[in-house]
């Protein structure tokens, strides 16, 4: 992962965190990855007419 990406994830995690709930940069990364995988799975299945093997 690039230093720039790590910084962006850290900034976003800080923004999303509160005093009661701390969010780590890796939690942000995992969530973004899951969202993109779902999006890819759905669009892939629609484009080729098959069930997705990703999700």
Buried (B, 14 or more C-beta within 10 A) or exposed (E): EEEEEEEBBBEBBEEEBEEEEEBEBEBBBEEEEEEEEEEEBEEBBEEEEEEBEEE
